[in-house]
Amino acid sequence: MRPVGDTAARKALRRRTLRRTVVLAGAVALTASACGGGSGSGQGPNANRKLANGRTFTQALASDPGTLDPHMTVLAVALQADGYLYDSLLGLAKDGKPVTRLAEKWEATATAATFTLRPGITCADGTPLTAEDVAANINFVGDPANKSPMAGVTIVPGTKATADTATRTVTVTSGAPDAFLLRNAGRLPIVCSAGLKDRSLLAKGGAGTGMFTLTEAVPNDHYTLTRRKDYTWGPGEWKANQQGLPDKVILRIIPNATTASNLLLSGELSAAEVYGPDQKRLTARKLFHADYSTVSGEVFFNQAPGRVGEDAEVRRALARALDLPKIGKVLTSGTGEAATGMVATEPRACSGDSVTGNLPAYDVDAAKAALDAAGWRTGPDGVRVKDGKRLALTTVYASVLGPTAAPTAELVQQMWKEIGADITLKPVDGPGASQVLFDTGDWDVSLSPVGFALPSQAVQFLSGPKPPDGTNFAHLENAEYTAQVRKAAALAGEASCPAWLAAEKALIKNVDAVPYMNAVIPVFGSDARFEVGEASIVPSTIRMYAR
């Protein structure tokens, strides 16, 4: 997906999408999930246990999901809840290949796609789901007038869909070439006709196509969902008569990881995503866990006119001065993995390594020499100066990434101080990051990672119009990146991957982006097993054990 046209409506749409999705990996999801696709391990006490029907699966959510309208949110916690309530046309296998869900057949290019619905699909209220309903879902998101935050991220603005009732076929025409049109349109949560007519039903989790219905909602405390007995069309070869399916799901709002960990160990929770030191405690107890990867360590430089980061040699010198493996170890408490690209989401649409060999190698002496050559001389206080301007950098970092965020930023500060940079650290929460990066522009370096599920989703953030007219927050102008993006957008699926990889390499070689570490996030389970896809528990994979 290349940058959409520069009409006023689409510019405004990009700005609005950005402010809602921002930037903080793990805080948001840029597809019907944002990062993931893990595998289960640590079976421990679950080995050889019998599955049990009729049980309740209780999952911890770190915050209240707010609106449950799946077309009007990109918050990861909301999309996890929506995964129980709304199905998509396609599922994804572990290898990233599409599998049947609401659709039984499909085909796609970069500009058009067709989906044929399975027969006999019904909504939570018992009404049939029609091809017209599905087309209306896509048209809603694709119409800029509806202000869906999904537009420009999954569905290209201007995308339109038509329906053929007799053949149960939906035809999608993309608003612009989209290399991942099949995956983007196929993974959009589908709501039923009643919700399209009255979206207040969707905000409360109604008019669903999914495996569960919402039967009780107590905001900021819990949400109770009941499994539909008429739901028979899960992903792939899924069967409704499998053993161990839960009859109910309770989503409990538990912000504190230690509290969630204690409830897992006591058996009061069935599943929780756990960050930080509590991971070791749960792993030691051999609890089941399914893991997913998310971008955690990433550096961007503000290249707006007049900013230090505008000079590529300065960016290169600053990157050279960072011992990235050491920084990444602090950031992830030693549990992370070296980044191989700007997309960590599993299943990845494109494989390959755009990082190795393309980032400047760690060399403090070379960094100092490069700054000398660029005219930055060390002043009496140890801070470099050029033409009367100090090498002073306001560095923002995401406090919401947990207790390791501050010490990570302090380590970066220490390393840059060694080469003569004066660093002012500025912690920001999610809304604060959005304001600084896209509104005020009062920053020089960002340590806040940007998470994408597909390389096409990054385009509007890494090229094109800058704030306040667009979402190119670092003011990047990389001609090779833009050329490769245009090439990739014209190709469909895997055929586009070499161009996407070349596009990422162009950014990294120019030190426009410095991805260095992915976090591996476990979702622990107690008396249950499940799979994680796109950073969310996949409801159809949940199996409960007898106590």
Residue, then its C-alpha position, 0 to 999 in steps of 0.5 A: m500500500r503506497p501513500v494515498g492521495d493528498t486530498a484534504a480528507r485523506k490527509a486528515l484521515r492519516r493524521r487521525t489514524l496516527r493519533r489513534t494508533v500511535v506508535l507504541a508497539g504493544a499499546v496498539a494493534l495495526t491489524a486485527s491484532a498487532c504482533g504475534g503468532g506465537s507457539g505454546s511451550g512449558q506444558g508442565p502440569n498440563a501434560n497428559r491432562k484430560l480436556a473438560n467441556g463446559r468450563t469458563f476461560t478467564q483472561a486478564l486484560a491490562s486495561d478496559p477496551g472502551t468501544l468494542d466497535p471493531h471498525m472504530t478502534v485499533l487498541a490491542v486490548a479492544l481487538q482482543a475482545d473483538g476477536y471473540l465477538y467478530d469473525s473475519l473472512l480469512g484466518l491465518a495459518k502459522d505459516g501465514k497462509p490464508v485459511t477459510r473462515l467466513a469465506e470458503k474461496w478467494e483470489a486477489t491481485a494488488t488491486a482487486a479481490t473476490f471472496t465467496l462466503r461459506p453457506g449457512i453463516t448466521c449472526a448472533d441474533g440468528t439472521p443470515l450473514t449476506a454478501e451485501d453485509v460483508a461488502a457494506n463492512i468494507n465500504f464503511v471502512g474504505d469511505p473517509a467520511n466515516k473516519s474509521p481508524m482502520a482506513g489507511v492502515t488495513i483498508v486503503p481509503g477509497t476501497k469499494a466492495t460489491a456483492d452478488t447475492a446469488t453466488r455469495t461473492v464479494t468483489v473488492t476494488s482497492g482505492a490504491p494498489d495494495a500488495f497485501l489486499l488479500r490479507n488486509a481485506g480478509r482479516l477485517p472483522i465483519v459485523c452484521s446488518a443490525g450493527l451496520k444500521d445502528r453502530s451503538l450495538l457494536a460499541k457494546g459488542g453486539a451484532g457479531t459474527g464470532m464464536f461468542t456473544l457479550t452477555e454482561a459488561v461492567p466497564n473497568d471490571h469485567y466482560t462476560l461472553t457466552r459461546r454460541k451453540d450455532y457457531t460451526w464455521g471456525p478457521g480451517e477444519w475447525k469443528a464445533n464438537q471438539q473437546g475442551l471448548p469453554d462455554k463462557v469467557i470472562l475478560r477481567i480488567i487487571p492492570n497489574a502484572t504481579t496481581a495477574s501472576n498471582l491469580l494465574l498461580s491460584g487458578e483464578l485466571s486462565a490466561a494473562e499476558v505478563y511483562g517484566p520480572d513476574q515472567k521468571r516466577l511463572t516460568a519456574r512454575k512451568l506454566f503453559h505459555a504461548d509467545y509472540s514477538t513485538v518491536s521493542g527497541e527502535v531509534f528514530f531521528n527527527q530530520a526536520p530542517g534545523r534539527v541535528g538529525e537532518d545530517a546523515e553523518v551525525r545520525r550515523a555517528l550517533a548510531r555507531a556510539l550505541d552498543l545495541p545488544k547491550i541496550g537491548k538486553v537492558l530493555t528486555s531483561g535479557t529475554g529479547e531477540a535481535a531485530t531482523g526487520m521493522v515488522a515483528t508480527e508473526p506470521r510474517a508476510c515477508s521473511g528476510d533480514s533487512v538489519t544485519g550488515n546494514l546498521p553502522a557497527y558499534d565503534v566509539d572511536a569511529a563515532k567521535a572521528a565522524l563527528d570531528a569530520a562533520g565539524w562538531r568540536t568538543g567544548p570546554d564542558g565536554v559537549r560538542v559545538k558546531d557554528g555556535k550550536r551545541l550537540a543537544l538532543t531531546t530524547v523521548y522514550a515510552s514510559v508505558l513500555g514498563p520498568t526497563a524503559a527508563p534505565t534503557a534511556e539512561l544507558v543511551q544517554q550515557m553512551w552518547k555523553e561519551i562522544g560529546a552529546d548533551i541528552t535531555l531525556k523525556p518520558v512520554d505515555g501513549p498520548g504524550a508520544s502522539q503529541v510530541l512526535f506528531d503535533t509539537g515536533d519538540w524532539d530530536v531522538s525517539l526511543s519509542p518503537v513503532g509496531f507494524a503488522l505488514p510492511s505496507q502499513a509503515v509507508q504513511f509513517l515513513s514517507g510522504p507528507k510531514p506533520p501537521d499535513g501528514t504522518n511522516f513523523a521523522h520527516l524522512e525523504n528517502a528516494e530509494y525507499t519510495a521507489q521500492v515501495r512503489k514497486a512493491a505496491a504493484l505486486a501481490g503477496e509474496a511477489s512483493c517481498p523482495a521490494w519490501l525488503a529492499a525498501e527497509k534496507a534503504l531506510i536502515k542503511n541511511v540510518d532513517a530507522v534503527p531497529y535493534m531488538n524485539a521483545v518476546i512476550p509470553v501469554f501464560g495459561s493455567d488449566a488451559r492451552f491456546e494459540v496466539g496469533e497477531a498478539s491475541i489469543v485465538p478463541s477457536t484454539i482455547r482448550m480447557y483442562a479438567r481440574 
